[in-house]
Amino acid sequence: MTSTPLRVLLAVCLMLIVGLAAVSAPVWGQTPAPAQDPPAIRVDSDAGSDAAIASRLSRIYAQFDALSAVEVRVAEGVVILDGMVADRGDLDRAEAIAGRVEGVVAVRNDIEASVQLGERVSPFLQQLTALWQSTLDSGPLLLLSLLIVAACVGLGWWAASFNRFWRGLTSNPFVGDLLAQLVRAISLIVGIVLALNLLGATALMGTVLGGAGVLGIAIGFALRDTLENYISSIMLSLRQPFRANDHVVIDSHEGKVVRLTSRATVLMTLDGNHLRIPNMMVFRAVILNYTRNPQRRMEFELGVDAEDDPEAAIKVGVSTLSALDFILADPAPSGVIVTVGDSNIVLKFMGWIDQADADFLKARSAAIRATKMAIEAAGFTLPEPIYRLRIDHMPDLLRPGARAASGAEPPPARRRTGAPADSRLASAPSVRPDDHIDRTIEAERRASGEENLLSPKRPIE
């Protein structure tokens, strides 16, 4: 037996089906109303006569240049159209007009479209003549509009030509040039808007502005990388994370800064090659500037024998570093134990130099040389790799006491040779900075007329 909720659901569904059928079914005895025809064109007094219909259509066609050659004949309410028109659209228009006249039973269209060149070109020439006449009539207004545009553009270019004024508004000449270009663009836009308002083409102005907006969005997507690079150039010229001749590392690119342009940052690598990096990459990169702080710490590692005292070796190394004239006393050099290996103890020594007086690589090389010699002169051993061999069956000559019995001499002990440590330290090579790259950059900058957005007069980031 069907439950009560199910019966209610079935009743609701049945009611919905009946309602939809009642709405969609047509009412018995009714026919759909026919579509209304366009209002009939009434004739004068003789509404149903063929002559009145023909006369009425002839007068109507005479009002149109394209239909003036159409001949009209009417017989028993049937309109017969004959003649020749220049366009097929005129043929259909003549038939549509005849079908709207009251009393017309049918329309037989015998009009032909002309294929003669003169009749085809004639309407076009008429339209061109009308356009030329309209242009001549509005010529003074067009001339005045062009003069307004030219005056606005000339005024904008004149105002933008004062480079000192625009560059004086900001400490960045690049931004000053951007302001001058912005003045030129605004003057052109103002001139066009005034000219369109004078011509009364406000609708055209809205269309042009809307199209320019859509075109600007499309160009922005198409030139996204170029615009990003240009904006990065502006930001770098404002913030200036480095100066000219700074020794920097931009991501994995190392060199000295030659110039910053509106497109790229130019470096000279340490081997003398030019390197151009797009500014959008520079703006997003991690920049390491070695020149910003003239004091720079160097470090190196040396190993001593596992049986030596590492603290004593550290004292010898630190005192040696302190004696070097290119090592700064403040901060003082130092040393630490890095690790204890199987056969050696690794020590790390650290010292600070002034890059204005000492080249980093030369100073580090000289410090390693001096520290190694001092540690060896103090009796410490710089260990070599040690391998342990196991021999199960030892020959008689290698057994303890066998060598003494055979009278063989023991191998001589290894002795250090060379000059004393003090004399060897005195012959250390020069660590003066090499300014060849700096001189090359200055010569290249003087010879090139390329822009440089870096200036020591502006603040650095």
Backbone hydrogen bonds, N-H to C=O, Kabsch-Sander energy under -0.5 kcal/mol:
donor,donor_aa,acceptor,acceptor_aa,energy
7,R,3,S,-1.9
8,V,4,T,-2.1
9,L,5,P,-2.0
10,L,6,L,-2.2
11,A,7,R,-2.1
12,V,8,V,-2.2
13,C,9,L,-2.1
14,L,10,L,-2.2
15,M,11,A,-2.1
16,L,12,V,-2.1
17,I,13,C,-2.1
18,V,14,L,-2.2
19,G,15,M,-2.4
20,L,16,L,-2.3
21,A,17,I,-2.1
22,A,18,V,-2.2
23,V,19,G,-2.1
24,S,20,L,-2.3
25,A,21,A,-2.0
30,Q,27,V,-1.7
41,I,100,R,-2.7
42,R,40,A,-0.7
47,A,45,S,-1.7
49,S,46,D,-0.5
53,I,49,S,-1.7
54,A,50,D,-2.6
55,S,51,A,-2.7
56,R,52,A,-2.7
57,L,53,I,-2.5
58,S,54,A,-2.3
59,R,55,S,-2.2
60,I,56,R,-1.9
61,Y,57,L,-2.9
62,A,58,S,-1.6
63,Q,59,R,-0.5
63,Q,60,I,-1.4
64,F,61,Y,-1.4
67,L,64,F,-0.5
68,S,64,F,-0.6
68,S,65,D,-0.6
70,V,67,L,-1.5
71,E,82,D,-3.5
73,R,80,I,-2.0
75,A,78,V,-2.2
78,V,75,A,-1.9
79,V,77,G,-0.6
79,V,106,A,-2.6
80,I,73,R,-3.9
81,L,79,V,-0.6
81,L,108,R,-2.7
82,D,71,E,-2.4
83,G,110,D,-0.5
85,V,112,E,-2.4
91,L,87,D,-1.0
92,D,88,R,-1.7
93,R,89,G,-1.8
94,A,90,D,-2.2
95,E,91,L,-1.6
96,A,92,D,-2.1
97,I,93,R,-2.1
98,A,94,A,-1.9
99,G,95,E,-1.8
100,R,96,A,-0.6
100,R,97,I,-1.0
101,V,98,A,-1.1
102,E,41,I,-2.2
104,V,101,V,-1.5
105,V,77,G,-3.1
106,A,77,G,-1.0
108,R,79,V,-3.4
109,N,107,V,-0.6
110,D,81,L,-2.5
110,D,108,R,-0.8
112,E,83,G,-1.8
114,S,85,V,-3.7
120,R,116,Q,-1.7
121,V,117,L,-2.6
122,S,118,G,-1.8
124,F,120,R,-0.7
125,L,121,V,-2.7
126,Q,122,S,-2.3
127,Q,123,P,-2.4
128,L,124,F,-2.7
129,T,125,L,-2.6
130,A,126,Q,-2.3
131,L,127,Q,-2.4
132,W,128,L,-2.5
133,Q,129,T,-2.5
134,S,130,A,-2.3
135,T,131,L,-2.3
136,L,132,W,-2.4
137,D,133,Q,-2.3
138,S,134,S,-2.0
139,G,136,L,-1.0
142,L,138,S,-2.3
143,L,139,G,-2.9
144,L,140,P,-2.2
145,S,141,L,-2.1
146,L,142,L,-2.5
147,L,143,L,-2.1
148,I,144,L,-2.0
149,V,145,S,-2.2
150,A,146,L,-2.7
151,A,147,L,-2.5
152,C,148,I,-2.5
153,V,149,V,-2.6
154,G,150,A,-2.7
155,L,151,A,-2.5
156,G,152,C,-2.3
157,W,153,V,-2.6
158,W,154,G,-2.1
159,A,155,L,-2.4
160,A,156,G,-2.2
161,S,157,W,-0.9
162,F,159,A,-0.9
163,N,161,S,-1.9
166,W,162,F,-1.9
167,R,163,N,-2.7
168,G,164,R,-1.6
169,L,165,F,-0.8
169,L,166,W,-0.5
170,T,167,R,-0.6
176,G,172,N,-1.8
177,D,173,P,-2.3
178,L,174,F,-1.8
179,L,175,V,-2.1
180,A,176,G,-1.8
181,Q,177,D,-2.2
182,L,178,L,-2.2
183,V,179,L,-2.0
184,R,180,A,-1.7
185,A,181,Q,-2.2
186,I,182,L,-2.5
187,S,183,V,-2.2
188,L,184,R,-1.8
189,I,185,A,-2.1
190,V,186,I,-2.6
191,G,187,S,-2.1
192,I,188,L,-2.1
193,V,189,I,-2.3
194,L,190,V,-2.4
195,A,191,G,-2.1
196,L,192,I,-2.4
197,N,193,V,-2.2
198,L,194,L,-2.0
199,L,195,A,-1.9
200,G,196,L,-0.7
200,G,197,N,-0.5
201,A,196,L,-2.2
202,T,200,G,-0.9
205,M,201,A,-2.0
206,G,202,T,-2.2
207,T,203,A,-2.2
208,V,204,L,-2.8
209,L,205,M,-2.7
210,G,206,G,-2.6
211,G,207,T,-2.9
212,A,208,V,-2.6
213,G,209,L,-2.1
214,V,210,G,-2.3
215,L,211,G,-2.9
216,G,212,A,-2.5
217,I,213,G,-2.1
218,A,214,V,-2.4
219,I,215,L,-2.8
220,G,216,G,-2.3
221,F,217,I,-2.1
222,A,218,A,-2.3
223,L,219,I,-2.8
224,R,221,F,-1.0
227,L,223,L,-2.7
228,E,224,R,-2.5
229,N,225,D,-2.3
230,Y,226,T,-2.2
231,I,227,L,-2.7
232,S,228,E,-2.3
233,S,229,N,-1.8
234,I,230,Y,-1.8
235,M,231,I,-2.4
236,L,232,S,-2.7
237,S,233,S,-2.3
238,L,234,I,-1.6
239,R,235,M,-2.9
240,Q,236,L,-2.5
245,N,257,V,-2.8
246,D,243,R,-1.5
248,V,246,D,-0.8
248,V,255,G,-2.6
249,V,288,L,-2.4
250,I,253,H,-3.1
251,D,249,V,-0.7
251,D,286,V,-2.3
252,S,250,I,-0.6
253,H,250,I,-2.5
254,E,252,S,-0.6
255,G,248,V,-2.2
256,K,268,M,-2.6
257,V,246,D,-2.2
258,V,266,V,-3.1
259,R,266,V,-1.2
261,T,264,A,-2.7
265,T,277,I,-2.9
266,V,259,R,-2.6
266,V,264,A,-0.5
267,L,265,T,-0.5
267,L,275,L,-3.5
268,M,256,K,-2.6
269,T,267,L,-0.6
269,T,273,N,-3.0
272,G,269,T,-2.2
275,L,267,L,-3.0
277,I,265,T,-2.6
277,I,275,L,-0.5
279,N,263,R,-1.8
281,M,278,P,-0.9
282,V,278,P,-1.7
283,F,279,N,-2.8
284,R,280,M,-1.1
285,A,281,M,-0.7
285,A,282,V,-0.6
287,I,285,A,-0.6
288,L,249,V,-2.7
288,L,286,V,-0.5
289,N,287,I,-0.6
290,Y,247,H,-3.0
290,Y,288,L,-0.6
291,T,247,H,-0.8
296,R,353,I,-2.2
298,M,351,G,-3.1
300,F,349,F,-1.9
302,L,347,L,-2.6
304,V,345,I,-2.3
305,D,381,T,-1.5
306,A,343,S,-1.0
308,D,305,D,-1.5
313,A,309,D,-1.8
314,I,310,P,-2.3
315,K,311,E,-2.2
316,V,312,A,-2.0
317,G,313,A,-2.4
318,V,314,I,-2.9
319,S,315,K,-2.3
320,T,316,V,-1.8
321,L,317,G,-2.3
322,S,318,V,-2.4
323,A,319,S,-1.2
324,L,320,T,-0.7
324,L,321,L,-1.0
327,I,324,L,-1.0
328,L,352,W,-2.9
334,S,350,M,-2.5
336,V,348,K,-2.5
338,V,336,V,-0.6
338,V,346,V,-2.8
339,T,346,V,-1.0
341,G,339,T,-0.6
341,G,344,N,-3.0
345,I,304,V,-2.6
346,V,339,T,-2.5
347,L,302,L,-3.8
348,K,336,V,-2.9
349,F,300,F,-2.7
350,M,334,S,-3.1
351,G,298,M,-2.2
353,I,296,R,-2.3
355,Q,294,P,-2.7
355,Q,353,I,-0.7
357,D,354,D,-1.7
358,A,354,D,-2.0
359,D,431,V,-3.2
363,A,359,D,-2.8
364,R,360,F,-2.4
365,S,361,L,-2.3
366,A,362,K,-2.5
367,A,363,A,-2.4
368,I,364,R,-2.3
369,R,365,S,-2.2
370,A,366,A,-2.4
371,T,367,A,-2.3
372,K,368,I,-2.4
373,M,369,R,-2.0
374,A,370,A,-2.1
375,I,371,T,-2.3
376,E,372,K,-2.3
377,A,373,M,-2.6
378,A,374,A,-1.5
379,G,376,E,-1.6
380,F,375,I,-1.9
389,L,387,Y,-0.5
391,I,389,L,-0.5
392,D,390,R,-0.5
394,M,392,D,-0.7
398,L,395,P,-0.9
399,R,395,P,-0.5
399,R,396,D,-1.0
402,A,399,R,-2.0
403,R,399,R,-0.6
405,A,401,G,-1.8
406,S,402,A,-1.9
407,G,403,R,-0.9
407,G,404,A,-0.5
408,A,403,R,-1.5
424,R,420,P,-2.0
425,L,421,A,-2.2
426,A,422,D,-1.7
427,S,423,S,-0.9
428,A,425,L,-1.4
435,D,433,P,-0.7
439,R,435,D,-2.4
440,T,436,H,-2.2
441,I,437,I,-2.4
442,E,438,D,-2.3
443,A,439,R,-2.1
444,E,440,T,-2.3
445,R,441,I,-2.5
446,R,442,E,-2.1
447,A,443,A,-2.0
448,S,444,E,-1.6
453,L,260,L,-3.1
458,R,455,S,-1.3
461,E,239,R,-1.0
461,E,240,Q,-1.9
